Every structure is written in C-alpha cells, then in structure tokens.
Amino acid sequence: MTVLSRRAFIGVALTVAAGPSGLRAESPGSLPLIGFVTERVLPPRYLEAFRRGLAERGWVEGRNLQIESRSADGDLERLPGIVAQLIGLGVRLIVTGIGTPVSLAAKKATARLPIVFVTGGDPVDLAVVSNRARPGGNITGYGGGVVLTQQRLALLREVSPRARRVAFLRNLTNPIHPRLLAVTEKAAGPLGLTLQEIGVFEAAEFEDAFKRMQAARLEALIVPGDAMFTHHRAALVGLAARARLPAVYGDRLLVDDGGLMSVSVDLVELCGRAAGHVDAILRGARPGDLPVEESRKFETVINVGAAKALGVTIPASVRQRAESVS
C-alpha cells in the first residue's frame, strides 16, 4: 500500500513537471475544454493565431486540449445564450473575441470560470476591468485604447481636409457606443470637426441612415468597431461608396472588402498573445492576478482602389505609414 502511494505520487509529480505534454495520455473526453466565443464570424487567421500561440506553449488541440468555437453572427443579443451554452458544455475557461460587448456578456454570465478577453477598446474605460495591473476576480486579457479614436479622426482630417461635418454611425444596441461617441465628440472639436450621430438598430436601416447623412449634408463618416457593422460589411461599404462619403472604419475587415481606410489594433496579433494568459491559467494562475496587456501593434490600412473611385488623394505622409490593399 505504501509503495503504491509512493508511485502514484511520483507519477503525479512527473506529470506536473512535464507541463502540458504530461496530458497527452488523457482520453479526449478528459482534455481541458476552452470556449472561444466571438461577436461575428471571423476569418480563420484569428483562431489560427490563437491555436499557434497555444502550440508554442505546448498545448495542441486534439492532443492535450480541446477548443469549442461559437459566433453570434453579428447579433449582440445572442451573446448571453452562447456563453451559457459554453458553460453548459463544461469549459475550463472562456476566451472572448473580438470586442468589448462579448467580454461584458461573459463577465455578466459567470463570476467563477476564468475569462480571457481580446478587445480593441480600452478595457478600463469600457468597464471590462477596473484595474489593468491587477484586474481581480475571474477576468483578464488583452486590449487596445481610446487613443484609436483620435487617430481615426486625424486620418480622416488628413485624407479629407475640407470635410467639417462628420457622421458617426452608431449601433443603438451596442452598449459601448455611447461612450465611444462621447470620446469621439471630445476629440473632434480641436480638429475643427463637428460630429453628428446617425443611429441604427439593425442592418436593414443602413440605407435610411445614409439618406439621413445626405439630407444633413454630412461630408465624411466614422464607423466604429461593431459586430453588426462587420458582419454586414458588404452592404455598409457599398452604401458609403454610392454616397461618395470618405469613411474611416474601426475594423480592417471592412477595408479588405472595399472600404476606404481603417485604424485599428492588430487583433490577430492579440489573439495569438491571448494564449499566454490561457497557458498561465491552465497551469494554475488566477486570472485576477494576471495584468491586462496592451496591444503592441496598430495598423492603418488604405484601400487604394476605393480611394481612386472616390477621387480621394492619399497624402504621402499617410501612404508611408499605412498598409495598402488593392
């Protein structure tokens, strides 16, 4: 009996010392299950970056880890139900991407399961956490900052120097857009810009929203990051082009699909880095003790074809610091 206990102890010690590789002998049903929930359907490169980050730390899907991915398809009202589904599946922790609403939905759903968020916004300013250095509770992650708002306005000013009256397209169901609107209004004044809110509840209202912009003689457009806007980006980008409104977006996916320009956090890079906190938590760290990390990489993207179609000249200073897409 004594010998058996000693061997069992040695086996456990070796497994812990070996780290994630020590879990390879486990059956699929016993592998740690990670929930990955997104606000909208993302290109494969986002989840691939997360998987790659995990693999670099010894966690290989199907070998010593499982990942269950879910998307709200741009409908923020579906998020609570999706998070509840993942909790019901018995996930070990939840990774939320990409954005603040999905992070808040997970935070509201559970105070027990660890949460690692990925967002382009400022997680303190948008009430995901109260402290970056020591977030406390069951949540930590990776975030951007409100400085992006100033950068988007400045880019719009450089590309469309004559524009003064700017539309701010707001999703009226997005809980963080009021704060983003306030921050954008504050930053617009010093640049000589006047902001006008144009609100919508659903994508079916996009066409009417652009009619309102034209009726108000608005000269440019800001489209903040939003799951619905990204999910229905083809319609949104097409309407902006027909209205001949220079637009700056909060998500580069709209520029990849024909929009004029964007300034955003490199969210693919953040997804890869999120594996760091996931690894630490799986090894026993408490989420609230892990500091929130900021983005190290921001990107300005210009769609050259869209600029030509609008008759917009991109200044040399912008071209030098921007990534171009055709």
PEURRA-V973349 format. One record per backbone hydrogen bond with DSSP energy under -1.0 kcal/mol. CO is the residue of the C=O (numbers start at 1). NH is the residue of the N-H. E is the energy in kcal/mol with one decimal. If there is no record, write none. Layout:
co:CO nh:NH e:E
co:CO nh:NH e:E
This chain:
co:1 nh:5 e:-2.0
co:2 nh:6 e:-1.9
co:3 nh:7 e:-2.4
co:4 nh:8 e:-2.5
co:5 nh:9 e:-2.3
co:6 nh:10 e:-2.5
co:7 nh:11 e:-2.8
co:8 nh:12 e:-2.2
co:9 nh:13 e:-2.4
co:10 nh:14 e:-2.4
co:11 nh:15 e:-2.0
co:12 nh:16 e:-2.3
co:13 nh:17 e:-2.4
co:14 nh:18 e:-1.9
co:16 nh:19 e:-1.0
co:19 nh:22 e:-1.8
co:20 nh:23 e:-2.3
co:21 nh:24 e:-1.6
co:23 nh:26 e:-1.9
co:27 nh:30 e:-1.9
co:28 nh:31 e:-1.1
co:32 nh:66 e:-2.7
co:33 nh:92 e:-3.9
co:34 nh:68 e:-3.1
co:35 nh:95 e:-3.7
co:36 nh:70 e:-2.5
co:37 nh:97 e:-2.6
co:38 nh:72 e:-2.0
co:39 nh:74 e:-2.8
co:43 nh:46 e:-1.7
co:44 nh:48 e:-2.4
co:45 nh:49 e:-1.7
co:46 nh:50 e:-1.5
co:47 nh:51 e:-2.7
co:48 nh:52 e:-2.7
co:49 nh:53 e:-2.3
co:50 nh:54 e:-2.1
co:51 nh:55 e:-2.7
co:52 nh:56 e:-2.1
co:54 nh:57 e:-1.3
co:54 nh:59 e:-2.5
co:55 nh:58 e:-1.7
co:60 nh:63 e:-2.2
co:60 nh:64 e:-2.2
co:65 nh:62 e:-3.5
co:66 nh:34 e:-2.9
co:68 nh:36 e:-2.8
co:70 nh:38 e:-2.5
co:72 nh:75 e:-2.1
co:75 nh:78 e:-1.8
co:76 nh:79 e:-1.4
co:78 nh:82 e:-2.0
co:79 nh:83 e:-2.7
co:80 nh:84 e:-2.2
co:81 nh:85 e:-1.9
co:82 nh:86 e:-2.0
co:83 nh:87 e:-2.3
co:84 nh:88 e:-2.2
co:85 nh:89 e:-1.3
co:86 nh:91 e:-1.4
co:87 nh:90 e:-1.3
co:93 nh:35 e:-2.6
co:94 nh:116 e:-2.7
co:95 nh:37 e:-2.4
co:96 nh:118 e:-1.9
co:100 nh:104 e:-2.6
co:101 nh:105 e:-2.2
co:102 nh:106 e:-1.9
co:103 nh:107 e:-2.2
co:104 nh:108 e:-2.2
co:105 nh:109 e:-1.5
co:106 nh:110 e:-1.7
co:114 nh:94 e:-2.4
co:115 nh:140 e:-2.1
co:116 nh:96 e:-2.1
co:117 nh:142 e:-2.6
co:118 nh:99 e:-2.1
co:120 nh:145 e:-1.1
co:121 nh:144 e:-1.6
co:122 nh:126 e:-2.1
co:123 nh:128 e:-2.4
co:123 nh:129 e:-1.8
co:124 nh:127 e:-1.6
co:132 nh:292 e:-3.0
co:136 nh:139 e:-1.1
co:137 nh:288 e:-1.2
co:138 nh:115 e:-2.6
co:140 nh:117 e:-2.3
co:141 nh:293 e:-2.3
co:142 nh:119 e:-2.2
co:143 nh:295 e:-1.6
co:145 nh:148 e:-1.5
co:146 nh:149 e:-1.7
co:147 nh:151 e:-1.8
co:148 nh:152 e:-2.4
co:149 nh:153 e:-2.1
co:150 nh:154 e:-2.5
co:151 nh:155 e:-2.2
co:152 nh:156 e:-2.3
co:153 nh:157 e:-2.2
co:154 nh:158 e:-2.0
co:155 nh:159 e:-2.5
co:156 nh:160 e:-2.5
co:160 nh:163 e:-1.4
co:164 nh:194 e:-3.2
co:165 nh:219 e:-3.1
co:166 nh:196 e:-2.5
co:167 nh:222 e:-2.7
co:168 nh:198 e:-2.7
co:170 nh:200 e:-2.4
co:171 nh:174 e:-1.8
co:176 nh:180 e:-2.0
co:177 nh:181 e:-2.8
co:178 nh:182 e:-2.1
co:179 nh:183 e:-2.3
co:180 nh:184 e:-2.4
co:181 nh:185 e:-2.6
co:182 nh:186 e:-1.9
co:183 nh:187 e:-1.8
co:184 nh:188 e:-1.7
co:185 nh:189 e:-1.2
co:188 nh:193 e:-2.2
co:189 nh:192 e:-2.3
co:194 nh:166 e:-3.1
co:196 nh:168 e:-2.6
co:198 nh:170 e:-2.7
co:200 nh:172 e:-3.3
co:202 nh:205 e:-2.0
co:203 nh:206 e:-1.9
co:205 nh:209 e:-2.2
co:206 nh:210 e:-2.1
co:207 nh:211 e:-1.6
co:208 nh:212 e:-2.1
co:209 nh:213 e:-1.8
co:210 nh:214 e:-2.2
co:211 nh:215 e:-2.5
co:212 nh:216 e:-1.8
co:213 nh:218 e:-2.5
co:214 nh:217 e:-1.3
co:220 nh:167 e:-2.8
co:221 nh:248 e:-2.2
co:222 nh:169 e:-2.4
co:223 nh:250 e:-1.9
co:226 nh:230 e:-2.2
co:227 nh:231 e:-2.6
co:228 nh:232 e:-2.2
co:230 nh:233 e:-1.4
co:232 nh:236 e:-1.8
co:233 nh:237 e:-3.0
co:234 nh:238 e:-2.0
co:235 nh:239 e:-2.1
co:236 nh:240 e:-2.0
co:237 nh:241 e:-2.0
co:238 nh:242 e:-2.2
co:239 nh:243 e:-2.1
co:240 nh:245 e:-2.2
co:246 nh:221 e:-2.3
co:248 nh:223 e:-2.6
co:249 nh:263 e:-1.7
co:251 nh:254 e:-1.5
co:252 nh:256 e:-2.6
co:253 nh:257 e:-1.1
co:254 nh:259 e:-3.0
co:255 nh:258 e:-1.9
co:260 nh:303 e:-3.1
co:261 nh:249 e:-2.7
co:262 nh:301 e:-2.4
co:264 nh:299 e:-2.9
co:265 nh:267 e:-1.5
co:266 nh:270 e:-1.5
co:267 nh:271 e:-2.1
co:268 nh:272 e:-1.8
co:269 nh:273 e:-2.0
co:270 nh:274 e:-1.9
co:273 nh:276 e:-2.3
co:274 nh:278 e:-1.9
co:275 nh:279 e:-2.7
co:276 nh:280 e:-2.0
co:277 nh:281 e:-2.4
co:278 nh:282 e:-2.6
co:279 nh:283 e:-1.3
co:280 nh:285 e:-2.6
co:281 nh:284 e:-1.7
co:286 nh:289 e:-1.9
co:287 nh:290 e:-1.8
co:288 nh:136 e:-2.1
co:293 nh:143 e:-2.1
co:297 nh:266 e:-2.5
co:299 nh:264 e:-2.1
co:300 nh:323 e:-3.2
co:301 nh:262 e:-2.1
co:302 nh:325 e:-2.5
co:303 nh:307 e:-2.1
co:304 nh:308 e:-2.1
co:305 nh:309 e:-2.1
co:306 nh:310 e:-1.8
co:307 nh:312 e:-2.7
co:315 nh:319 e:-2.3
co:316 nh:320 e:-2.1
co:318 nh:322 e:-1.1
co:323 nh:302 e:-2.8
co:325 nh:304 e:-2.1
